[in-house]
Amino acid sequence: MVRIVGLLVSAVPVFGARVAVHQHSEAYEQEQVSRGLELLEQLKENPEDVDLQNEYAELLGDVEFNENRVFLQTGVKIEQEPVQLGQMSSPGSVMIMAEATGISEAIGRILTNRRDYVWEREGGHVEYAFDGSTLSLHSRMHVAIGGEENPRFIVRRAFNYLNPIAAIYGQFVYRVIQCVDPHDDSCSEGDILYTITKDRLGRGALWGRDEYRVYHGTGGCGRWSHGIVGCHQDSQILYSLGSPLASGRFDTDFYKGNIVAIHGSGEAGTVSQHGSHVRVGDTELSAMKIGHTQHVEGAPRWLNWPFLVGFRPLVQTARTLVWTDSYRLTFEGEPVDELLVASMVCAQDLTRDYISNRALAHVPGQVR
């Protein structure tokens, strides 16, 4: 860390001119982000306002779909029976997620931000592997059980916004898909088993506490014409809430059930029961908690902060070559599908990397 800090200090004259040159465009981009967040809040209050819809859609820009767009354009809900992906957890069990660090993985990180993850039982036994394609750009990973040659599942991003600014206030959607005809470390796509989403805005100061949800099947998730994604609340089975910005970490709490939101510092929340929203207290929330991740290795969260605007190229190089992420996942409470939670953690790390790369490359004022 001392060497890196020294390198940052010595690079000040080199990047100072670059900051001045791009100051105007960066101010414009920050203005776009602010307007996008403002429009999103207005749309929450007036979802039928066509003028707001059109302006928001224009700011979001075009979408690159990674699946048949009928799913997200129509909000079709495919009835899919719950499928157990991996082993069921037991209270107190611990798993460690680490990024693979071989030569091909390093090349993939440098060229395309590819990520590969290995999940180990505490003690060293490999349970699950998530292998990305070299040109996946975070969009597709094959999931294998430890000791098996061919993958069983695919984790794939459903779509992404082509406009880099939109990554700040656009929603992320991932699918967990059944493998069909697995062979040669690959497979074709079958049924959509689960859908993982990241809310457009998190909770807490500067929306720094990320919210993720898991739904059965497609979850009935649909993208409206103006870009907002909504899913069927009754299909939600898992929920997670990340640590606040002040913590400087990417730790996360995981819950089982149909949680709509957790309020304040976690002492109260809202759940969905029989189509109605019911407020619950800390005791009920504690009973629904099924795990916690601790970010034990990787790029510190402060690397995304605006005072590093002048050091973007150096920061990006350090993120790619120096740091690889590792998380410690501790289970508690009711048994839950380990691999489904692991898929959720991988989707979170992929999204953080994606947003960080976009923020450092395009939006200097974004803090996540």
C-alpha positions in Angstrom: 0.0 0.0 0.0 2.9 2.4 0.8 4.3 1.9 -2.7 1.0 2.6 -4.3 0.4 5.7 -2.3 3.9 6.9 -3.3 3.1 6.3 -6.9 -0.1 8.2 -6.7 1.7 11.2 -5.2 4.4 11.2 -7.9 1.7 11.0 -10.6 0.0 14.3 -9.6 1.8 16.5 -12.2 1.1 14.0 -15.0 -2.6 13.8 -14.4 -3.2 17.4 -13.3 -3.4 18.7 -16.9 -5.7 15.9 -17.8 -8.1 16.9 -15.1 -8.2 20.5 -16.4 -8.7 19.4 -20.0 -11.7 17.2 -19.1 -13.2 19.5 -16.5 -16.0 20.8 -18.7 -17.1 17.4 -20.0 -17.0 15.9 -16.5 -19.2 18.7 -15.1 -21.7 18.0 -17.8 -21.7 14.3 -17.1 -22.2 15.0 -13.4 -25.1 17.2 -14.3 -26.6 14.3 -16.3 -26.2 11.9 -13.3 -27.9 14.4 -10.9 -30.7 15.0 -13.3 -31.2 11.2 -13.8 -31.5 10.7 -10.0 -33.9 13.6 -9.7 -36.1 12.2 -12.5 -36.1 8.8 -10.8 -37.4 10.3 -7.6 -40.1 12.3 -9.5 -41.1 9.1 -11.3 -41.6 7.3 -8.0 -44.1 10.0 -7.1 -45.7 10.4 -10.5 -45.1 7.1 -12.5 -47.7 8.0 -15.2 -46.1 11.4 -16.1 -45.3 10.9 -19.8 -42.9 13.9 -19.9 -40.9 12.5 -17.0 -40.9 9.1 -18.7 -39.6 10.4 -22.0 -36.8 12.5 -20.4 -35.7 9.6 -18.2 -35.7 7.2 -21.2 -33.5 9.7 -23.2 -31.0 9.9 -20.4 -30.8 6.2 -19.9 -30.2 5.7 -23.7 -30.3 2.4 -25.6 -30.2 -1.1 -24.0 -28.2 -4.0 -25.1 -30.2 -7.1 -24.3 -28.4 -10.3 -23.4 -31.5 -12.5 -23.8 -34.8 -12.5 -25.7 -36.1 -9.0 -25.0 -39.6 -10.3 -24.7 -39.0 -11.2 -21.1 -38.2 -7.7 -19.9 -40.3 -5.8 -22.4 -43.5 -7.7 -21.4 -42.8 -8.7 -17.8 -43.8 -12.2 -18.6 -43.9 -14.4 -15.5 -42.9 -18.0 -16.1 -44.0 -20.4 -13.4 -40.9 -22.3 -12.3 -40.8 -24.7 -9.4 -37.9 -23.9 -6.9 -34.8 -25.8 -7.9 -32.0 -26.6 -5.4 -28.7 -25.5 -6.9 -26.2 -26.6 -4.2 -26.1 -27.9 -0.7 -28.3 -26.5 2.1 -26.5 -24.4 4.6 -26.1 -25.0 8.3 -25.8 -22.3 11.0 -22.2 -21.3 11.6 -20.8 -22.9 8.4 -18.4 -20.7 6.5 -17.5 -20.4 2.9 -14.7 -18.3 1.3 -15.0 -16.8 -2.2 -11.8 -15.8 -4.0 -11.1 -14.7 -7.5 -9.1 -17.1 -9.6 -5.6 -15.8 -10.3 -4.2 -17.8 -13.1 -2.5 -16.4 -16.3 -5.7 -16.6 -18.4 -7.7 -15.0 -15.6 -5.2 -12.2 -15.3 -5.3 -11.6 -19.1 -9.1 -11.6 -19.0 -9.1 -9.0 -16.2 -6.7 -6.7 -18.1 -8.5 -7.0 -21.5 -12.2 -7.4 -20.6 -12.7 -7.1 -16.9 -13.4 -10.8 -16.8 -14.0 -12.3 -13.4 -13.6 -16.0 -12.2 -14.6 -17.1 -8.7 -13.9 -20.2 -6.6 -15.9 -21.0 -3.5 -14.2 -23.1 -0.8 -15.5 -24.6 2.4 -13.5 -23.2 5.3 -10.5 -25.5 5.4 -9.8 -25.6 1.7 -12.3 -27.9 -0.1 -13.6 -26.4 -3.4 -17.4 -26.5 -3.5 -18.3 -24.3 -6.5 -16.6 -22.5 -9.4 -17.8 -19.6 -11.5 -15.9 -19.3 -14.8 -16.4 -16.3 -17.1 -15.7 -16.3 -20.8 -12.7 -14.1 -21.8 -15.0 -11.8 -23.8 -17.9 -12.0 -21.4 -17.6 -8.4 -20.1 -19.2 -9.5 -16.8 -22.3 -10.8 -18.7 -22.0 -14.6 -18.6 -20.4 -17.2 -16.3 -20.6 -21.0 -16.1 -21.2 -22.5 -12.7 -19.8 -25.9 -11.8 -19.9 -28.1 -8.7 -16.5 -28.9 -7.2 -15.0 -32.0 -8.8 -17.3 -32.0 -11.8 -15.9 -31.3 -15.3 -19.0 -29.7 -16.9 -21.1 -26.8 -15.6 -24.6 -27.2 -14.2 -25.8 -23.6 -14.4 -25.2 -20.2 -16.0 -25.3 -16.8 -14.4 -25.9 -14.2 -17.0 -26.7 -10.5 -17.0 -30.1 -9.9 -18.7 -29.3 -6.5 -20.1 -27.1 -3.5 -19.7 -27.3 0.2 -20.7 -25.0 1.3 -23.4 -24.9 4.8 -21.9 -22.2 4.7 -19.2 -23.9 7.5 -17.2 -27.0 5.3 -16.9 -25.1 2.6 -15.0 -25.3 4.9 -11.9 -29.1 5.0 -11.7 -30.1 2.1 -14.0 -31.1 -1.3 -12.6 -29.1 -4.5 -13.0 -30.8 -7.9 -13.7 -29.1 -11.3 -13.7 -30.5 -14.7 -14.5 -29.6 -18.1 -13.0 -30.2 -20.6 -15.9 -30.2 -24.4 -16.1 -27.5 -25.9 -18.3 -28.6 -28.0 -21.2 -26.3 -30.5 -23.1 -23.2 -29.7 -21.0 -20.0 -30.5 -22.8 -16.4 -29.3 -23.1 -16.8 -27.0 -20.1 -19.7 -25.3 -21.7 -23.5 -25.7 -22.2 -26.6 -24.3 -23.8 -29.2 -22.4 -21.9 -32.4 -24.0 -20.5 -35.0 -22.7 -18.1 -34.5 -19.5 -16.2 -34.5 -20.8 -12.6 -33.9 -17.5 -10.6 -33.6 -13.8 -11.3 -31.2 -11.6 -9.3 -31.8 -7.8 -9.3 -30.0 -4.8 -7.9 -32.3 -1.9 -7.0 -31.8 1.3 -8.9 -30.9 3.2 -5.7 -29.9 1.7 -2.4 -30.7 3.0 1.1 -29.0 5.3 3.5 -26.7 8.3 2.9 -26.0 8.8 -0.8 -27.9 5.5 -1.5 -24.7 3.8 -0.4 -26.4 0.6 1.0 -27.0 -1.6 -2.0 -30.2 -3.7 -2.1 -30.4 -7.0 -4.0 -33.3 -9.4 -4.5 -33.7 -12.9 -5.7 -37.0 -14.1 -7.4 -38.3 -17.5 -8.6 -38.0 -18.0 -12.3 -38.2 -14.8 -14.3 -39.8 -13.0 -11.3 -42.3 -11.3 -13.7 -39.6 -8.6 -14.1 -40.5 -6.1 -16.8 -38.8 -3.1 -18.2 -41.2 -0.2 -18.9 -40.7 1.9 -22.0 -39.0 4.6 -19.9 -36.4 2.2 -18.5 -37.6 1.4 -15.0 -37.6 -2.3 -14.1 -40.3 -3.8 -11.8 -40.7 -7.4 -10.6 -43.5 -9.3 -8.9 -43.1 -8.9 -5.1 -44.8 -12.2 -4.4 -42.0 -14.1 -6.3 -39.2 -12.7 -4.1 -37.4 -15.3 -1.9 -34.1 -13.6 -0.8 -33.0 -10.0 0.0 -29.7 -8.4 0.9 -28.6 -5.0 2.3 -25.0 -3.8 2.0 -23.0 -1.8 4.5 -23.2 2.0 4.5 -20.6 4.3 2.8 -19.2 5.3 6.2 -18.0 1.8 6.8 -15.7 1.9 3.9 -16.4 -1.7 3.2 -18.6 -4.0 1.0 -20.0 -6.2 3.8 -23.6 -7.4 3.3 -26.4 -9.0 5.3 -28.7 -11.6 3.7 -32.3 -12.4 4.5 -34.7 -15.2 3.5 -38.2 -14.1 2.7 -40.3 -11.4 1.0 -38.6 -8.3 2.5 -39.7 -5.1 0.7 -37.2 -2.8 2.6 -35.2 -2.5 5.8 -35.4 1.0 7.3 -33.0 3.1 9.3 -30.1 1.3 10.9 -31.9 -2.1 10.5 -34.2 -1.9 13.5 -37.4 -2.2 11.4 -38.5 -3.3 8.0 -41.4 -3.9 5.7 -42.4 -7.4 4.4 -45.0 -8.5 1.9 -47.7 -10.9 3.2 -50.6 -12.0 1.1 -50.3 -9.0 -1.2 -50.1 -6.4 1.7 -47.1 -4.6 3.1 -46.6 -5.2 6.8 -44.1 -3.4 9.1 -42.0 -5.6 11.3 -39.4 -5.0 14.0 -35.9 -6.1 14.8 -36.9 -9.5 16.3 -38.7 -10.5 13.1 -35.9 -9.3 10.9 -33.3 -11.2 12.9 -35.3 -14.4 12.5 -35.2 -13.9 8.7 -31.4 -13.3 8.5 -29.6 -16.2 6.9 -26.0 -14.9 6.4 -23.4 -12.2 6.3 -20.5 -11.5 4.0 -17.3 -9.8 5.0 -15.1 -8.3 2.3 -11.7 -9.6 3.4 -9.5 -8.8 0.4 -9.8 -6.5 -2.7 -9.8 -2.9 -3.7 -10.9 -0.6 -0.8 -14.2 1.2 -1.3 -12.5 4.7 -1.1 -10.9 4.1 -4.6 -14.3 5.1 -6.1 -14.3 8.4 -4.3 -14.2 11.7 -6.3 -10.8 13.0 -4.9 -9.2 10.3 -7.1 -10.5 11.8 -10.4 -7.0 12.7 -11.5 -5.6 9.3 -11.0 -8.1 7.2 -13.0 -5.7 5.3 -15.3 -3.4 4.4 -12.4 -6.4 3.4 -10.2 -7.8 1.2 -13.0 -4.4 -0.5 -13.4 -4.1 -1.1 -9.7 -7.7 -2.5 -9.5 -6.9 -4.9 -12.4 -3.4 -6.1 -11.5 -3.0 -5.6 -7.8 -6.3 -6.4 -6.1 -8.5 -9.5 -6.4 -11.7 -9.7 -4.3 -12.3 -12.3 -1.5 -15.4 -12.6 0.7 -16.1 -14.6 3.8 -19.7 -15.9 3.9 -21.0 -17.0 7.3 -24.4 -18.7 7.4 -26.9 -18.4 10.2 -30.6 -19.0 10.9 -32.7 -21.2 8.6 -31.1 -23.5 6.0 -30.8 -21.9 2.6 -29.4 -23.0 -0.8 -25.6 -22.2 -0.5 -25.1 -21.9 -4.3 -28.0 -19.5 -4.7 -26.5 -17.2 -2.1 -23.1 -17.7 -3.7 -24.5 -16.6 -7.0 -26.0 -13.6 -5.4 -22.6 -12.6 -3.9 -20.9 -13.1 -7.3 -23.5 -10.9 -9.0 -22.9 -8.2 -6.4 -19.1 -8.2 -6.9 -19.6 -8.2 -10.7 -21.9 -5.2 -10.5 -19.6 -3.3 -8.1 -16.7 -3.8 -10.5 -18.9 -2.7 -13.4 -20.1 0.4 -11.7 -16.6 1.3 -10.4 -15.1 1.0 -13.9 -17.8 3.2 -15.4 -17.6 5.7 -12.5 -13.8 6.0 -12.6 -13.9 6.3 -16.4 -16.8 8.6 -16.9 -18.3 10.1 -13.7 -15.8 11.7 -11.3 -18.3 12.7 -8.6 -19.9 9.3 -8.1 -19.3 7.7 -4.7 -20.3 4.1 -4.3 
